[in-house]
Amino acid sequence: SFLSEADRYEAIDLLTEAFCLNDPIEIALRITPDEFRKMIEPELDAVLHNNLSLVAREVGSGRMVGVLLAADALSESVDSCSAASRKFDPIS
């Protein structure tokens, strides 16, 4: 299914955990969960508006176990970097 507004904070928590604890770039740059949340939250508005997502849920419990967010290269870019930590500069 697509990500919905009701899924927003569950998706943010899942992505924050996945990237801050497991992604080599975020670990090397010492990006904190709070810094990651400030970067990803504005991105979700465009994703929700354009249905550019997929959500995987565990059968039975309904718990979100995966989320895929895509960016539309032809749409206006979200300036999430202005709210994000300067630690994201090498990624941007």
Buried (B, 14 or more C-beta within 10 A) or exposed (E): EEBEEEBBEBBBEBBBEBBBEEBEEBEEBEBBBEBBBBBBBBBBEBBBEEEBBEBEBEEEEEEBEEBEBEEEEEEEEBEBBEEBBEBBEEEE
